[in-house]
Amino acid sequence: MKFFLATTRHTRTQWNDQRRYSGQANPHLDEVGIEQAKALADTLDRSCLHYIYTSDLTRCVQLAEIVGSALRIPVIKDERLREVDVGAMTGLVKGVVEQTYPPDRHRTHSIDFDFSDIGGESADQVLARFDSFFETISCRHLPIVSWGPKILIVSHGTSLRRWFWHIGAKWNMPQGTRQNIRFTL
């Protein structure tokens, strides 16, 4: 089955501005993030999208609803698209994390991150969630496989970066930008 995906990372929150680890905490978009979401919606064309799937965390839902409202496309929330759970690092500023936690496992930019020893998730757990999500949507959209659904995925930086690496693509996008890919399941 072929999918035409556009992926985006949620736009800015106050925690992003403060350089705090959000993990699965639930900060809202700040004013800048809301404006970034509106700007992203302006770059998208309703004829180019059929579905929006989003993490169920507020910062992603807000962005997805802004885009969905602008394009009149329903938003479907899915907890499997959540950010990696960084455990005890949640809410800490990056400088504190760098001084407190060893860099070999506790860096969100590492491909093989593992926060399970501090109450969070490993890279493998994140991949299992994303694989389960894509298996579900491939089954859900099987009747329309002949024309290939066009889907916007709204998720988080670390989770998306790890999934893209897993499928052999590079990804490191700023908040509120998108990347288009063709994906075959």
C-alpha positions as CSV (number, residue, x, y, z in Angstrom):
1,M,0.0,0.0,0.0
2,K,1.3,3.4,-0.9
3,F,0.9,6.5,1.3
4,F,1.7,10.0,0.5
5,L,2.7,11.5,3.8
6,A,3.4,15.0,4.9
7,T,4.9,15.1,8.4
8,T,5.2,18.0,10.8
9,R,6.5,18.6,14.2
10,H,4.3,20.6,16.5
11,T,5.0,24.3,16.7
12,R,6.5,26.2,19.6
13,T,5.4,25.9,23.2
14,Q,6.7,28.0,26.2
15,W,8.7,24.9,27.3
16,N,10.4,24.8,23.8
17,D,11.3,28.5,24.2
18,Q,12.7,27.8,27.7
19,R,14.6,24.8,26.4
20,R,12.8,22.3,28.6
21,Y,12.3,18.7,27.9
22,S,8.6,18.2,27.3
23,G,8.4,14.4,26.7
24,Q,4.8,13.4,27.3
25,A,4.0,16.5,29.5
26,N,1.2,18.6,28.0
27,P,2.3,22.2,27.5
28,H,0.1,24.2,25.1
29,L,1.3,26.2,22.1
30,D,2.4,29.7,23.0
31,E,1.4,32.7,20.9
32,V,4.4,32.2,18.5
33,G,3.4,28.5,18.2
34,I,-0.2,29.4,17.3
35,E,1.1,31.9,14.6
36,Q,3.4,29.2,13.3
37,A,0.5,26.8,13.0
38,K,-1.6,29.3,11.1
39,A,1.3,29.9,8.8
40,L,1.7,26.2,8.2
41,A,-2.0,25.9,7.4
42,D,-1.6,28.7,4.8
43,T,1.0,26.6,3.0
44,L,-1.2,23.5,2.7
45,D,-3.8,22.8,0.0
46,R,-7.0,20.9,0.9
47,S,-6.8,19.0,-2.4
48,C,-3.4,17.7,-1.3
49,L,-4.6,16.2,2.0
50,H,-7.4,13.7,2.9
51,Y,-6.6,12.9,6.6
52,I,-4.8,14.4,9.5
53,Y,-3.5,12.1,12.2
54,T,-2.0,13.7,15.3
55,S,-0.5,12.8,18.7
56,D,-3.1,13.2,21.4
57,L,-0.8,15.6,23.3
58,T,-2.2,19.2,23.4
59,R,0.6,20.9,21.5
60,C,0.0,18.6,18.5
61,V,-3.8,18.6,18.7
62,Q,-3.8,22.4,18.7
63,L,-1.7,22.5,15.5
64,A,-3.7,19.8,13.9
65,E,-7.0,21.5,14.7
66,I,-5.8,24.8,13.3
67,V,-4.8,23.1,10.0
68,G,-7.9,20.9,10.0
69,S,-10.2,23.8,10.5
70,A,-8.5,25.9,7.8
71,L,-8.7,23.0,5.3
72,R,-12.0,21.4,6.6
73,I,-10.3,18.1,7.2
74,P,-11.1,16.0,10.3
75,V,-8.4,15.5,12.9
76,I,-7.9,11.9,14.2
77,K,-6.0,11.7,17.5
78,D,-3.7,8.7,18.2
79,E,-1.6,8.3,21.4
80,R,0.9,6.2,19.5
81,L,2.2,9.3,17.8
82,R,3.2,10.8,21.2
83,E,6.7,12.1,22.0
84,V,9.1,9.8,23.7
85,D,8.6,9.6,27.4
86,V,11.8,11.1,28.9
87,G,10.9,10.1,32.4
88,A,12.6,12.1,35.2
89,M,14.0,14.6,32.6
90,T,10.5,15.9,31.9
91,G,10.3,19.6,32.6
92,L,14.1,20.0,33.2
93,V,16.0,22.6,31.2
94,K,18.7,21.2,28.8
95,G,21.6,22.6,30.8
96,V,20.5,20.7,33.9
97,V,20.0,17.5,31.9
98,E,23.5,17.8,30.4
99,Q,25.0,18.0,33.9
100,T,22.8,15.4,35.5
101,Y,22.3,12.5,33.1
102,P,25.0,10.6,31.1
103,P,25.0,11.5,27.4
104,D,25.3,8.0,26.0
105,R,21.6,7.1,26.6
106,H,19.9,10.3,27.7
107,R,19.9,12.5,24.7
108,T,16.9,13.0,22.5
109,H,19.1,13.6,19.4
110,S,20.7,10.1,19.9
111,I,19.3,7.4,17.6
112,D,19.6,4.8,20.4
113,F,18.2,6.9,23.3
114,D,17.0,4.9,26.3
115,F,15.2,6.7,29.1
116,S,13.7,3.5,30.6
117,D,16.2,3.6,33.6
118,I,14.7,7.0,34.6
119,G,11.0,6.1,34.1
120,G,10.7,6.8,30.4
121,E,10.9,4.9,27.1
122,S,13.5,3.4,24.8
123,A,13.9,4.0,21.1
124,D,12.6,0.5,20.5
125,Q,9.4,1.2,22.4
126,V,8.8,4.4,20.3
127,L,9.4,2.4,17.1
128,A,6.9,-0.3,18.3
129,R,4.3,2.4,18.8
130,F,4.9,4.0,15.4
131,D,4.9,0.6,13.6
132,S,1.6,-0.3,15.3
133,F,0.2,3.1,14.1
134,F,1.2,2.5,10.5
135,E,-0.1,-1.0,10.5
136,T,-3.5,0.3,11.7
137,I,-3.8,3.0,9.1
138,S,-2.8,0.7,6.4
139,C,-5.6,-1.6,7.3
140,R,-8.0,1.3,7.8
141,H,-7.3,2.7,4.4
142,L,-7.0,-0.6,2.4
143,P,-10.2,0.1,0.4
144,I,-8.7,3.2,-1.1
145,V,-5.3,1.8,-1.9
146,S,-5.7,2.3,-5.6
147,W,-5.4,6.1,-5.3
148,G,-3.2,6.3,-2.2
149,P,-4.4,8.4,0.7
150,K,-2.6,11.7,1.4
151,I,-2.0,12.1,5.1
152,L,-0.6,14.7,7.4
153,I,1.1,13.3,10.5
154,V,1.4,15.8,13.4
155,S,3.9,14.5,16.0
156,H,7.1,15.4,17.9
157,G,10.7,15.9,17.1
158,T,12.4,13.0,18.8
159,S,9.8,10.4,17.9
160,L,9.6,11.5,14.3
161,R,13.4,11.7,14.0
162,R,13.8,8.1,15.3
163,W,11.0,6.7,13.0
164,F,12.5,8.4,9.9
165,W,15.9,7.0,10.7
166,H,14.2,3.5,11.1
167,I,12.8,3.8,7.5
168,G,16.1,5.0,6.1
169,A,15.3,8.7,5.8
170,K,16.9,11.7,7.4
171,W,14.8,14.1,9.3
172,N,15.5,17.0,11.6
173,M,13.0,19.7,10.9
174,P,12.3,23.0,12.7
175,Q,8.9,23.3,14.4
176,G,6.0,24.0,12.1
177,T,7.7,22.9,8.9
178,R,6.8,19.9,6.9
179,Q,8.5,17.1,4.9
180,N,6.7,15.1,2.2
181,I,7.6,11.5,1.7
182,R,6.2,8.5,-0.2
183,F,5.8,5.5,2.0
184,T,4.9,2.0,1.1
185,L,3.7,-0.6,3.6
